Amino acid sequence: MSELLTILRLNDEQRLQPSPALSRLKTVHEWAAAALDAVKDNADFAAALKAASPWAEAAFSAAKDTIPPVKFVLKVFEELTKVQEPRALARLACTLAYERAAEEALSAADPRLQMTAKGGALPPAEEDVDFENFTLETAVSHVFVQRADRTMRGLLGMAGLSDVVVEKTVGQIHDRYPSVLEELIANGKTKEKFDPLWRWLQLDSAGRAARAALRRHAEYLSWLYAEAPVLKQPFALKHIYTEAQCSRLTHSQLREKPADVSKRRNPFMEGEYHGGRHSLIDSVLGYLADPAFKRDAIVIQGTAGSGKSTFTLRLADRLMEEGFHPIRIRLRDVPIPGELFSVLSKGILLQDGEFLATHDRWPSVEDLLQGGRLFEEERPFGTARAKLCPYVLILDGWDEISVAISEGFKQRVHELLVSIRQQLLGPYLPRVGVILTGRPSDAVDDCESFFLDRTPVLTVRTLHPDDLRAMAQRIGTALDAKPIDAPDLQIWSMPPASELNAVFEAYEKDFAASQKPMQQAFEPDQTHASGASTVLGMPLLAQLALRMLADWKGDKLDLVRDPTLLLRRLTDYTVFHADRPSDQLEDVKVKARFRRDELRTLLRRTAAAMTAYGLDSIPRNELKKRLQIEDLESRLREMGKEGVLTGLMVSFYFRGGSPELGCEFTHKSFREYLFAEEIVEHLKAYGRLDDTPSAQRSPYWKEFAEGDPRRKATHALARLIAAQWLTPEVVAHLQQLLEWEIRRAFQGPDPSSEMSTAPISKEQWMRVRDWLADAWDWWGEGVHLRPQPRIDEDSQQVNWDRSLAERFVPQCRPLDIPPGTVPEPIRTTTIDAHLGDALFRLNAWVHGLLIRNEFPEWAPKREDSLLPTSRTRPYQTRASAGPVLFRPSGDGTSYFRSYCSRINGAGWRPGDDFPCRMYMEYVDLSQANLLQTNLWRADLRRSVLHGATLLLGILGDANLSEADLTRVEAGYVYAGRASFRWADVRRSSFIGAHLNDADFRQADIEGANFDDADWSDARFDEGNEPEMLEAPHMRAKRQLVERRSGSTAVSEGT
């Protein structure tokens, strides 16, 4: 009995004892199988296929000729109770139309083709197709046709046809299929029979297609969670997922600004006051099931690799268990700005290349969210039966919104959040579940028009030690069971527990330390953590660490000290093992591939291209234009097939194996690390040059001369850093890499760095230092902003070359632009700010780290004299003891303040105004005018600020340990919780300064003026407290406290 008889919902008698016409009905697979059975002794294959057709004359003795499909359909309906179900009618019509189109295509084939049955079997029959999204316009691309094509390809292959002829025949079937289908259901004689189908096709076909596509989206999400291999390993997320935990605070709690900054809530700190530790999945479902939780979103934040995106898949799986329909959108795929539901619809993925390897392609559907009408439905959810829309919106990665226009990032996020608030969470609208995830960002925090006071902000916690052990056990179990079978999987074994105990114990120690109250900032004698919590506390890095530990021959703890070290080791190992054994042999021809150094360079350059492009996924054509590498795709695919770990970074290099979908790394942490490494390698490349001039540019406005290596090196470095701000993650990797590189230049070869990039010597790093000082001078004079005049040799006329910043503008925007499209240009002031910020960081790091390694005991003292290193380098000074310091203000006391204004003028800088949070160890800012400068949390250890003006500035939480602060004018500065330990502050003025919780222990404060300063809870050495007048507001505050405490004696003075 044919499956069609079941689909048509016939009664028992019709199904068990079908009439002649009904008995001829067959699915495409059944029809092809019948044709194979009819082929005996090399009979004519085409004739056998025609004989198996439902309308073949053998079925009807009265007919002299083959009955056309239209007449056959009429006979079917004569023997059939009227079918009212439109989907069943669509199934019947599509089946008969495909079979007829195939018969016609084969009948029209070249008669010289010999089609005889070969050995083998047809592809297995597949489960029934969902016709909910069927339309006449998309009939050929419907899943039904894709499955019928597989059957037909198998049949034609068994008929002995070549692959070329098979594909040509399938194409001819597609050409005929729409007209045959239309003839079947629109013919005057059959139209009445298919009337239910016609009416159904006219009723909201777009809505049906959208709902069917969203069911496909849910299927895709389920596959990502339960079936997709994790990092090319033989298990899926479902097999290893460890339930995430979070802190729970409201937006208003996070915005509180208590006078005592130590009382401010920090969602990344442990403890109930800071949000506690709760199940993330239970917290989200609890809000959704709470009838009182209305017109609000659930915000989930976490650092890179903390498992936010993974959690969204876990949440989607749980919602599907509850009968709801999750809609998960990666915000990087949303083309903001635009109408909310239209742009969100474009970000709903139905498939990727890897998914399509085992599933049929789904046709594209416009306006999946139906202009928001999809969210008008409600149904009960949870034990309280709270009304909730069955479609739950999960918006993943607000930090991944395109920042190709960096100065517009906040504006784009603001527009998105406000639209969500107005169109999904407004009053009188159905209750819709909206979950937002991303890294912490002031672009989100500052959007007050989106947040309500009660908006929950859930911060993903680091793994609990028990959860880390449980995750390792799950991975080990999954590696043994291998529940996923797919091509090119990475097979390895979890190290035995005895080898991992030391790692787990280090993590437990760090985790226990994190439970303690936060100590005074920059406490020098504070015990430093091993770094295990930074790596193993993040699920992504923990999994990578466990993978690396399986092959690591050295100290296991060495790998888990910090994220930069882990990612460097992973890159080292990946690239080192990229060569096949045959690559080492002469006269052995292998396919064009990337060797070790080529692969590493490619990975770094790709990371730089993505950073300039502004997204973690870059289109193939865009990447090819930026990299200009021949045969990029095939060479990468070859790389992805070999090496145990190469797949981690290359397997998803072309997303899901499809170049057309774009290029991305497995995780954005790889891109951030590799971009930092590319910058460091560029610095090292200059250090390796033999001839590095020191001549100053002259005149000041002029570009480096042609042939001067500083010109090429500075321009190339500027291309890397001009397009975007350096993000905090890239900054952290840069500092760690430079610390390691410069340290090994002084300490000699590191046996553990055999697989790493080649080092340069300390003398070569000094060349880099001097070049960076020249580059700062070049930036300070605005050479890159100035059109350069030149005299034409022939006409002797002055011609003007475009400024370098102008030439950079196109590089900061997509290079692959559709015809007729005009990109939004970046401001040259923004390019200027990006360059200044990055060049300052690089100068401070390289100058400071060279001093730290060459003169580890040096600290500024007044007996030291600081003189310019040479007349050609005003932005360096040399101490009498030998160290060369970076002097960012040069020979002008107000230059640095102007530079700060230039950098801050672009806006949107991550982490507040320049130069807050900056590494500025050993920087020489003596005599500099730093009026109102923001140095919050700046690292100014051993810096020289002698005679500087810090009036009305911000030094809160800054580290000025061992700094020279003599004769500093710091009146009314805010320096709460700053560390001045061992600093020299003699004869400095802190009149009216806020010094609450500041640390002056071991500091020399002789002759310093603290009049009217707020030094509550500041720490001084016993017997060394300053002699100062008490500020009136401080005296009034103290007297009020004494009166409230019942004191009768109110003393005056200090």
N, C-alpha and C positions, 0 to 999 in steps of 0.2 A: 504494500500500500504506500502510495507516494506521501511525502511530507506535506505536499500542497493540500491534500484532502483534509489534513488536520488543521492547517492554517486557515482554510476556508470555512471552518466551523460547521461542517456538514453534520447531519444527524447520523445516528448509528447505522441505519440501513444504507444510506448513501455511501458511508465510508467503508462498510464491510462488504457490500454488494454494489459496487459502482456500475453505472451504465457504461456503454461502450466509449462514449466521449470522455466521461470522467476518468475512466480507467487509463486513458492515454495521457493524462496530465502527469508531468514529471518536473522535478526541479532541474536546474541546469546540470547539476552533478549527476542526477539519476539519468538524464538524457544522454550525457556523454558516456556514462558507464554502459548504457544499453547499446550505444553505437559500437563500443569496443567488443561487447559480446557478439554483435552481429557480424563482425569481421572474422571470416574463416578462410584459411588457405589463401592468404594474400588477396582477398576480395577488394573491390573498389571501395576505398575508405569513405570517399565523399558520398557514394551511393548508400553505404551503410548508415551514415549520419542522417541522410535524408529519410531513409526508411524508419529511423527511430523517432522522427518528428511526430508530434501529437496529431498533426493533420495529414499524415501519410495515407495514401489510398488503401493500403492494406487494412486499415481499420474500418473502412466503410465499403462493403462489397458492391453497393449500388453505384459508386462513383467511378467514373472512367479516368478522371485526372485527379491530381493532388488538390485537396480542398484548401483554399487560402485560409490564413489564420482568422480573418474576420468571420468567415462562414463557420469555422471550427468553434469560435467563441459563441456564436449564436446557438450551435448545437449543444455546447456545454451548458448554456443558460436555459435551454429547453429542458434539460435533464436535472436542473439545479434549482432548489428553492432560492428565491431572490436573496442575494448577498447584500447586506446593508453596511457591513464594516468596511470603511474606506481603505484602511491599511491592508486588509486582506485582498481587496480588489487591486490595489497598487502592486502588491506582491504577484498576483496572478498576471496582470498586464505586463509587468516588467519581465517576468519569466518567459512568457510567450514571445514577447518582442525580441528579447535577446536571442532566443533559440532561432527565431525566424531570420534575424539579422546575420547570425552565424551561418545558417544554411545558405543564404544568399551570397555571402562573402566567399564561401567555399565553392559554390556553384560557378561563381564568376572567376575563379582562380585559373591560372594558366593550365590548360588541359594536359600540357606536357609534364606537369608535376606528378611524380609518382608518389602516391600517399598510401602506404601499406603499414599495417600495425606492427609495431616493434614491441620489445619486451618492456616490462615495467608496470607501474600502477599509477592511477590518477592521484592527485593530491587528495588527502582525506576531506570528507565532507565537513563543512564548518557550521557552527550554530546559526540559528536564524538571525536575520538582519532586522534592525529597528528601522521602520519606515516612517517614524514620526517626523523626520526632517525632509521627507521626500517632496521635491517640487519638480515640475517639468523643466524648469530652467537649469537645474543642476542634476538632471537625470544621469548624464554620462559620468559625472564625478561621484555619484552616490556609491556608498560602500557595497551595495548589491552588485554593481558592475565590477568593482575591483575584485570581489570574490569570484564572480563568474569568469572574469579574465584569467584568474589563476587556474581554474578548472580547464578553460579552453587552451591555455598555454601548455598544460600538461598533456591534454589530448592531442594537440597538434605535434608536440614533441614526440609523442609515442607513434604518431603517423609518419615519422621520419623526416619532417620538415626541419630546415636549418633555423637557427635562432633569428636570422634576418627575415626569413619568410614568415615565421611565426609572428613576429612583431608587426610586420606589414599586414598580415591577416587580421590581427586584433585591432589594428587601426581602422581597417575597412569595416569591421563590425561596429566600431564606435561611430563611423560615418553614417551607417545605415540605421543604427539603433533608435535615435530620436524620431525619425520620420515613421518608422514602423510602429513605435510606441504610440505616437500621436494618431496614426491611422486606426490603431486598435480601439482606442478609447474615444475618438472623436468622430468615427465613421457614423453616418446617419443611422445605420442599422444597429450599431452597438452602443451608441451614446446613451440611450435610455438605460441600458444594463449597467453602465458605469456612472450613472447620474450621482449616486452617493459619493463617489470619488471626486467627480467634478466639483460638487458643492463643497466638499471638504478642502479641496485645493484652493478654492476661492476665499475660504474663511481663515484670516489671520495666518497665512502661510509663514510670514516672518516670525510671528510669535512661536509657532510650532518649531520652526527651524532653530530659533534661539534656545528654547527649552531643551531640544534634543542635543544641541551643541553643548549646553551646560552639563547635561548628563555625561557627554563625552569628556568634558573638562574634569568632572568628578572621577571618571574612570582613569584619566591620566594622572590625577593626584594620587589615587589609590595605588597606581603602578609605581609612581615615584617613591612612595612610602614602603610598599610591601614587596616590590619585585625588582626595582632598578638597582643594579650593583652599586655599592658604595665605593667610590674611588677605585673602580675596576677590581674589586675584591668579591669573593663568592658569597656575599650576603647583602641583604638590603637593610635599610634603616630600621625596619620593623624588628629585625632579629637582634639588634644591638642597642636599641634606643633606651636611654636611661632618663626617667622622668626629670624634667628640669624643675628647679626651685627658684623662687623669686622673693624679693622684698615687696611689700605692699604699702604704698604711700599715696596720698592724694596730691593733686597739683598744688593746692594751697599750702600743704605741709612742706613741699619742696621749695616754695617761694618764700617761706618765712625767713626773716633776716634778723635774728636776735642780736642784741648788743654784744653778747658774748659769742664770738664766732665759733668757739668750740662746741656750742650748743646747736649749731646748725645741723639739720638732718642730712645725712649722706647715704643715699640708697645703695652705695657700693660697700658700705661698712656693715659689719655684722651687728646684731643686737636688735631687740624689739623696738627701741627708740628709732632705729634707722629702717624700720619696716619689717623686721623679723625674717623668718625663712619659711616659706609656704610652697605647696605644690602649685606650679604654674598652670597646669591643665585644670586642676580643681578650682583655682582662683578665677580663671576666665569663664569656665562653665557656670560657676557660682554667680557671677555678675549677669550672665545671659539668662539664667533661670530666676533671677530676682525680679519680681514685679515692680519693685521700687526703683530699679535701675533703668531709668528712662532718658531718652534724648541725650545720650552720651556715648563716647567711644571708650575703648579699652586700649591704653597705650602701653606697649611693651618695649623696653629699651635694654640694650646690652652691648658689650664691647665686641670687637671683631672676633669671630670664632666661638662666641658664647652659646651658639645653638638657636638663634632666633628663627632663622629660616627653616631649620630642621623642625623646630617646634610647630611652625605653621602647618607642616605636613602631618605632624602628629595630631594637631587640633582638627585638621580637615578629616582625617580618618575617624576620629571620635565623633565628629558631627554627623558623618555619614552613618555611623552606627545608630545614632539617635534619629535617623530619618530626615536629617536636614541636608541642605545643599550648599556646601562651602564654595565660595568663589575666591580663589587665591590669585592675587595679582602682584607680580614683581614690579615695583614702581619704576624701575629702570626701563621697563618696556612700555611705559605710558608716555605718549607724546604730548606732555604738558607744554604750553597751555592749550586750552580748548574747552568745549562744553563737557562737563564732568562725565556724564554717562557715555558719551561718545568716545572720549579718550580712554576711559577705564575699560571699555569694551575691547579696544585695540590691544590692551595688555593681558587679556585672558588667553592663555595658551591652551591649545587642544592637543598638542603633540610636539615631539622633537625628533631628531634623526634617529636616536637610539630606540625610542618608543615605536617609531614606524618600522623598525626592523621586524617587529612581531605583531603590528597592528596595521589596519588599513588607514590610509590617509583620509582625514575628514575635510569636506569642502569648507571653504571660508564662509563665514556668516557675518553680515554687517549688523551693527547695533545689537550686540548680544544682550545688553541690559535693557533694551526696548525703551530707551529714553527715561528709565527709572520706573516704568510701569511694573516691572518685575518685582519691585519691593513693596507693592501695595497689598500683598497677601499676608495673612497672619495665621498662626496655628499655635496650640498650647505647647509649652516646653518645660520640662522639669517637674518636680513633685508639686510645686505651687501652681502649676498650669499657667505660667506667665505667657501672655500673648507675645509671639516673636515671629518675624518674617522668616519663612523657611530658607531664604537665601541669605547666608551670612557672609559678609564681605571681609576678606583678610587682605590688607594692603601691606606688603612686605618690603621693607628697605627704603624708608624716606630718605636715608642718606645716599641712596643710589640714584636719586632723581638726577637727570642730566645736568651736569655742571659745566657743560661746554661754554656756557655763559656764566662764568663764576660769580660775577658781581650780581647776577640775577638769581642766585641759588635761593636766598632767603625769600625773595619775592615769589618764586615758583612754589616753594613749600607753603608759603602763606596762602597763595591763591588756591592751592589744592585743599588745604585744611578748611579754609573758609567755605569753599564750595561744599565740602562734605557736611559741615555743620549746617549750612542753609538748606541743602537738598536732601539730606538723609536723616539728620538729627534734629530738625526743627520741630516746633510745636504743631500739634494736630496731624502729624505724620505717623504712619504705622511704625511700630517699634522694630528697628533694624539693628542687627548685631554688626558693629564695625570694630575691627581690631587693626591697630597700626603698630608696625614694628620698625626698629632702626637703631642706629648708634646714637648715643646722646649727642644732641646738637642744639646750639642756641637758636638755630633757625626754627626749630620746633618749640623750644622753651619760650621764646619771645612772642609766639603767636597767641596773644591773650584773647583775641576774638574767637579762637577755637576752643580753648580750655574753659571748663567750669571749675569752680573751686573744688568740687567733689570728684572731678575726673580722676579715675585711678591710673596711677603710673606704676607698672610692674617692672622691676629691674631684675634681669636674669642673674642669679647668684652663680658663683663658681661652684664646681662640683664638690659635694661633701666627700671626705675620704672614703666613707663606705660606698658611695656611689661610684667613685673612681675604681675601686676594687671590683664592684659589681659589673661595671662597664667592661673592664679587662676580662672578666670571666665570661661575659656574654660574647665578646669578640672571639675568645678562645674556643668557646663551644661552637660558634658559627663557623669558624675556620675548620673545625673538625667535621661538622655536619655538611658544610658546603650546600646550603639550601638553594643557592642561585647557580644556575648553569648558563653560561653565556660565553661567546668567543673571547679569547685573549684576556682571561681573568688573571689577576695576580694571586698566586698561591703561596702562602707562607705559614709559619706556625708561631703561635704565641710563646714567648720565652717562659720557662718554668717559673713558678711562683718564687722559688728560692732566689732567682736572679733579679726579681722585681721587688723583693721586700725592702731593699735599701731605698729604692725610689719611692715606694709607697710611704715608708716611714719619714722620709724627708718631706713629703707632701703633708703628712699628718702634722708634723712639727710646724710647718709654715701656716697651715690652716688654724692650728691652735693659737698661734701668735696673732692671727688676724682677729680672733675673738676678743682680744684685750683692748681696752680703751686706747685711742690714739695718743701717742706721746707728743711731747713738744716737737715742733717742726725742726728739721735739720739738727737733731741731737747727734753730735759726733760719736758719742760712745754707745749709741743705740745698736743693738745686735742686728746685723743685716740678714735678711732672709736668703735662703739658698737660691731662690728663684723658681723653685719647683711649683709654687702656687700660681705663678704667672703662666707657666706652660701647661701643667697638668690640670689646672682648674678650668680650662677652656676645652670643651669636648672635641673640637676640631684638632687643636694642637696636641691634646692628649692622645688622640688616635694616631696622629702622625708620629708622635714620640714613641708610642708602643710599636708602631710599624718599624721605625728606625732601630729601636732597641733589639729587635729580633736579629738584626745583622751586625749590630755594633760590637766591635771587638774591644773597645776601650772602656773607660770608666762609665758605667751606666748613668751616674749622676751628672756627668759632663753634658749630656744632651738636654737636660731639663733645667738648665740654669736660667735661660731667658728665651723669649720667642725668636729674637734675631739669631741667636746661636743655633736654635733648632732649624729654622728655615735655611740658614747658611749650610748647615750640615746636610740637610735634605737636598739642597741644590748641588752641593759637592758630590754627594753619593749618586744622585741621579745622572749628573753629567759625566762623572768618572766611569760609570758602568754603561754609558750610552753606546760604546763601540762593540760591535760583534767581534768574536775571535778572528773572523776572516778579515776584518779591517786591519789587523796587525800583520797580515801576510802580504808579501809582494806578489804581483802577477795574478792576484785573485780579483776578478771583476765582481763588484757588488753594485747594487742600485745607488743612484745619487742620494746621499743622505747627509745629515749634519754630523760632523765629528764633534768631539768633546768641546773644544773651544768654540766651534761654530754654533753648537746648540746653546751654550751658555750665553753667547752674544745675542743669539736670536731671541732667547727668552727675555733678556734684559731690554733689548730694543723694542720688543713687543710691549713690554710693560711701560716703557717710556711713551710709545705711540698711544696706548690706551689712556695714559695720564694726560697727554696733550689733547686727546680727543674728548676727554671728560666723562667717559663711561667705562665700566668694567667689561663691556662687550663691544667689540668693534667690528663693523662689517668687513667682509673679505676684501672687497675692492679698495676700501679705505686703508686697510692694513697693507695691501700690496703697494699702494701708492706711497705710503710712508716708509716701508722697509726696502722696496725695490730689490726683492730677492727672486731669482728665477725659480720656477717649478716649486713654489712654496708648499702647496697642498700635498703633493705626492711625497715630498721629502719628509714632511711632518708625519704623514701616515706611516711611513716606514719606521720613523723614530718611535711611534706609539706602539709598535708591535714587539719591541724587544726591551730587555732590561726589566728587572723586577719592579723598580720604582719609577722608571721613566714615565709610565702611564699616569702617575699621580699628577704630573705637570703637563703632559702632552695629550693624554687620552681624551680630555675634554677641551683640548686646545681649539679644535673646531667643534662647537657645541653640538653634542649628540652625533658627531661624525658627519655633519652636513656643513660644508663650507659656506653655503648660501645663508645659513642662519647666523654666521658671525663667529668671531674668535673670542674666547675668554679662558681664564684660568679656572681651575677647579674651585678656588676660593680667592676672593680679592686680597687676602693676606699675602698670597704669592706675588701678585702684581705689586703691592706696596713694598715688599722686601726687594724684589728684583729691580724696581725703579730706583730704590736707594742704592743698590749695588751698582747700577749703571752710572749713577753720579760719581760714586767713589772711584770706579774704574776709569772714568774720564779724568779725574784728578791725577790718578796714578800714571795715565798715559802721558800727561804733560811732564811729570817728574822724570820719565824715562828719556826725555829729549836731551840730546848732548849739548846743544847751544841754546841757552835761555838768557836773553839779554836783560839788562837792568836799566837801560836808558829810559828816561821819563818821556812821555809823549809831549810834544811841543809843536804848536801852542796847546794850551790846556783843553781846547774844544775839539782837537783833532783826533781822529781814529788812529789806532795802532798802524804802523806802516805796513804796506804790503811786504810779505816775506817775514815779518816779525811773528814768531810762533805764538805769541800771546794773542794776536789778532784771531787766528783760527781757533785756538783753544777757548778764548773768551766767547766767541760767537757760538761755538758748538755747545758750551756749557749753558749759555743763555737760551738756546733753543730747548734745552731740557727743562729749564725751570721757569720759562716765561709764561707758559699757558695757564698754570694753576698755582694756587698757594700750596706750599708743602704742608700736607696734613699731619696731625699729631702722630699718626702711625708711621708715616715715612720719616718724620723727624726722629722718632725713637730708633728706627732702624739705622738711620744715618749716623747718629751719635754712637751707637754700639759698634757699627762697622768701623768707623774712624778710630775709636778707642782701640779696637783689636788690631787694625792695620798698623797704627803708629806704635803700639806696644811691641808688636812682633818685629818692627824695624829696629828697635833698640835691644830687644832681648834675644835676637837670633832666631834661627829656624825652629818652628813649632812642629814636632813630630806628628801631632794630630791634624795638621793642616796640609797633609800631603796631597789631598784631593782638591784643595781650595785654589783660589786665584793666586797668581804669582805675586809675591810681595815686591815692594821697592825699598830702597835703603833709606836711612834717616837723612842722608844728604839730599836724596831725591825728594823727600817730604819737605825739606827746607826750601827747595826750588818751588814746590807747590805753594808753600806758605807765601813766598815773595810774590809769585804770580797772582795769588788771590788778593793780596794787598794792592797790587797794581789794578786788578779788576774792580776793586772797591773804589779806587781813585777814578777809574774809567766810568763807573756808574755814578759816582758822586758828582762828576762834572757834567753828567747828562749827555755823554757822547752818543749813546744809543738813541737819544731823542732828537739829535741835531742832524738835519740834512747836511751832507758833507760837500763843500764846494771843491771843485777841481778845475784846472785850466786845460782846455782842449788844446792838444798839441798842434793841430792844424790851424784852427781859427783864433787861438789865443783868447777865446771867450770863456767866461766862467760858466760852467755847467753845475747843476746841483743834483747830487745823488740822493735818493730817498733815504730817510733815516732807517737805521736797523730796526727800530721798533715798528715802523710802518711795514717793513719787509716781513716781520714776524707775524703780523696780523693774520694773514691767510693760514699760517701754520697752526694758529690757535683755534681754527674753525675746521669743520669737515672739508677734506680735499675732494672727496667724491660727491659732488653736488648735482642733483637732478637738473636737467635743462629748465630754464625759466625760474629757478629758485634763487633767491638772494639771501645769503646768510646774514645774521646779525653780527656786525663787527665788534670785536673787543676794543675797549678804550686803550689807547697807548699809555694812559696814566695807570691802568691796571697792570699792563705788562711791566711798567717801571716799578710798581710796588712789589710784584712777584719777584723780580730780579733783586731788588734791594733787600727784601726780607731773606731770601735764600743766600745771597752773597755775604750778608752779615753773619748768618749762622755758620757758613763754611769757614769764613775767616776766624771767627771766635773759636770754633772747634779745633781747627788745624793749628793756629797759634797757641791756644791754651794746652792742647794735648802734647804738643812738642815740648813745651816748658815742663809740663807734669812729668814727662819721661826723661828729659835731659837734666832738669834741675828740680828733682822731687822735693827738696827741702826749702826751695826758695819761696819767700813771701816778701811783699813790698815793705821796705823800711825807709824812714825819712833820710837815713844816711845814703840810701841809694839815689843815684842821679839817673834820670831817664832822658836820653838824648835821641834825636832822630837817627835811624840806622844809616841813612845816607840822605843827601840833598834831593835825590830822585824819588824817595819814598816817604812822603809826609804822613802816611797812615800807619807807620811803624815807629816804635821807639825801642831802644836797647838799654837794659839796666846795666849798671856798672858791674854787676855780678855775672852778666852774660846773656840772660834771657831776652828774646825779641818779643815784644808785646804788640798786640793789635791796638791801634789808636784810631777808633772810628770817627773822631771829630777832626782828625788831622791837625793842622796848625791854625784852625779857626774855632774859637770857643763855642760858637753857636751853630757850627755846621751840622753836628749830629742831631740837634733839635730840629733843624730844617729837614734832615733826612727822615727823621721820625714822622714828620708831617707829610712828607711825600709818600711814605709807605702807608700811613693810615688814611691818606686821602682817597685811596681806591675803595675802601670799605670792604666788608664781608670777610675780614681776616679771621681765620679760625682761632679761637681762644682769646679774643679781646685785642686791645690796642698793642701795637709794637712799642717798646720791646719787652712787654711782660712775658713771663715764663721762659725767657731766653737763657741759654747757656752763655755766660759772660765771664767765666773764670779767667783771671789774669788780664782782663781788658784794661786799657789805660784811658780813663776819662778825666784825667786831672785837668782842672781849670774849666771843664766843660759846663756850658749853661744847659742844665736839665730841668728848667722851670716847668712844673706841672707834668713831668714825664711819668708814664705809667711803667714802673718796674716791679709790679706785683709778681711775686714768686720767682723773680729772676735769680739765677745762680751767679752771684757776684763774689764768690770766694776769691781771696787774694787779688782782688781787683784794685786799681789805683784810682781813687776819686779825690785826691788831694786838691783842695781849693775849688771843688765843683759846687755848682748851685743846684740844690734839690728842693728849693722852695715850692710848697704846695704839691709836691710830687707824691707818688704812691710807692711805698716799699713794703706793703703788707706781705708777710710770709716770705720775704726775700731772704736769701742767705748771703750775708756779708762777712762771714767768718774770715779772720786774718786780713781783712781789707784795710787799705790805707784811706781813712776818712778824716785825716787831719785838715783843720780849717775849712770844713765843709759848711755851707750855709743850708741847713735843713729845717728852717723854720716852717711850722705848720704842716710838715710832712706827715703822711699816715704810714706808720711802720709797725702796726700791730702784728705780733707774733714773729717779727723779723729776728734773725740771729746775728748778733754783733760779737760773738765770742772771739776772743783774741784779737779783735779789731783795734786799730789805733784811731781813736776819735778825739784826740787832744785838740783843744781850742776850737772845737766845732760848735755850731749853734743849733740847738734843737728847741728853740723858743716856740711854745704853743704846739709842739708836735704831739701826735697820738702814738704813744709807745706802749700801749697796754699789751701785756704778755710778751714784750720783747726781752731778749736774752743778752745781757751785757756782761756775763761772767767772763773773767780773765781779760776783759777789754781794758785798755788804757784810756780813762776818761778825764785825765788831768786837764783842767782849764775849760772843760766843755760847759756850755750854758744850757741848762734844762728848765729855765724859767717858764712858768705857765704850761709846762708839758703835762700830759696825762700819762703817767707812768704806773697806773694801777696794775698790779700783778706782774710788773716787770721784775726781772731777776738780776741782781748785782752781787758781786762778792761781798761777803760780810765785812763791814767796816769800810767798804769802798763805795757806799751809796753816794749819789751826787748831792751836793748842796744846792738846793733850788728853792724858789719861791713857789708856794702853792697857788695854783690858778684859782680865781674866784669861783668858777663853776665846780671845781673839784672840792673846794672847801665847803661850799653850800651842800654838795652831795654828801660829804662825810658827816656834816652836822645833822642833816636830816636822818641819816642812818642811825646816828647815836641817839637822837631824840626818840626815834621809834623803838630802839632797843631798851629804852628806859634809863639811859645814862644821864646823870645830872651834871656831870662835869664836862663841859665842852671846852676842849683846849684849842688854842690858836696856834697858827704856824704849822710847821711840819713836825 
